[in-house]
Amino acid sequence: MKNLVVGAGLTGAVIAERIASKLNEDVTVIEKASHVGGMHYDYIDKETGILVQPKHLNFLHTNNKFIWDYLSNFTKLQPLTFRPLVSIQGINATLPLCLLTLHEVFPEDFAKMLENKLISKFGYNKKITLADMHRNFDEDLKFLAEYFYENVFKPNTIKQWGISENSIPDCSDTYYPFDISMDDRYFKDKYQAIPTCGWTNMIENILKHKNIKLKLNTNFSDINPEKFDRIFYTGSIDEYFDYKHGELPYRSVRTELENNLTDLNGQTFNYPYNFDFIRTNVYKKIIPNVTYNTDKDIVGFEYIENFELGKNERFYPINNPQSIEIYQKYNDEAKTLPNVFFAGRLGEFKYYESDELVKRAFETVAKLIDKDDISNTEDNTLTEAENNTNE
């Protein structure tokens, strides 16, 4: 069978590789950009040797050994721990919010008192929410919830989603997490890494199969779909149907790079209410234990803005009753197309982490494999992946 994969991001690449290697079928992958990677696109700066992610900072974090092992076939995965900071009233404090954050933003005696109350009420090494704190009858914990609500959650939500203050839930209904522990890791998954040579290099390696033909600078409108038996579409589902039910809303990410900043300690700094950008990513600090022959840093200033067709790229789906209703109309119509499959963040109008994109690609191809054949495959597709979770 002839297969067409639209989009050479992580989802499209894994779908193509699975079809090529497991079904031994020809796959044509088209990508409208001049490079593969999608929102995982990155490159190694020629002058400094620093790995730069100019669209969005992406990490692999997963409890699924199967996914870790699969991606390790195409790259060396550099283990790391992501420890971002958040600016709270001029102090760079630990994020995720945890007991360490208390000691960084409050006087020591007050921080210790709050710590003792949290442990006494909820227990140590527990994950609670600001709502849990606020609904408590203790005035000190209510203060703490409101403090983080006003200084982190509310301004960050306004900046992230471009909504008004009146649209934000009250503190007593806010399910923003707080960790009652000293664990300052943003991700708690067993496996955490970045491809040593970058996501783009890894995706290029995934697509290096004799049955895969890659066409860059190629739009879906340039292709005759009738020539293919199956189409795997990782672009926006509303675009596929020519926006007949309306345009699905997204927030976009824009990163401005500065390459002469120095002496910045830390990987990522979040700014809930300062500046127009929402965070800065210090690329030199992302991968640990790497020595560079330069004093320069490359820093990405990340802005979140509304997606506008023809101006920027879709990234964060905006889920609300109206958009969910629109998506459901497209999804219902998609179900009537037996040989067209929609996958990924845009195809399914859902935000996925990197490991989830890989999993969805496997699930998509698994539908094509006869059940009798699945038991004979070395990876057993999704079933084995699930069995290896938390191994």
Sequence and secondary structure as in RCSB ss.txt:
>XXXX:A:sequence
MKNLVVGAGLTGAVIAERIASKLNEDVTVIEKASHVGGMHYDYIDKETGILVQPKHLNFLHTNNKFIWDYLSNFT
KLQPLTFRPLVSIQGINATLPLCLLTLHEVFPEDFAKMLENKLISKFGYNKKITLADMHRNFDEDLKFLAEYFYE
NVFKPNTIKQWGISENSIPDCSDTYYPFDISMDDRYFKDKYQAIPTCGWTNMIENILKHKNIKLKLNTNFSDINP
EKFDRIFYTGSIDEYFDYKHGELPYRSVRTELENNLTDLNGQTFNYPYNFDFIRTNVYKKIIPNVTYNTDKDIVG
FEYIENFELGKNERFYPINNPQSIEIYQKYNDEAKTLPNVFFAGRLGEFKYYESDELVKRAFETVAKLIDKDDIS
NTEDNTLTEAENNTNE
>XXXX:A:secstr
 EEEEE  SHHHHHHHHHHHHHS  EEEEE SSSSS GGG  EE TTT  EE SS    EEESBHHHHHHHHTTS
 EEE     EEEETTEEEESS BHHHHHHHS HHHHHHHHHHHHHHH TTEEEEHHHHHTSS HHHHHHHHHHII
IIIHHHHHHHH   GGGS  GGG   EEEESS   S   SEEEEETT HHHHHHHHT  TTEEEE S  GGGS G
GG SEEEE S HHHHTTTTT    EEEEEEEEEEEE    SSEEE SSSSSSSEEEEHHHHSTT   S S EEEE
EEEEEE  TTTS   EE   HHHHHHHHHHHHHHTT TTEEE HHHHTT    HHHHHHHHHHHHHTTS HHHHT
TSSS HHHHHHHTBT 
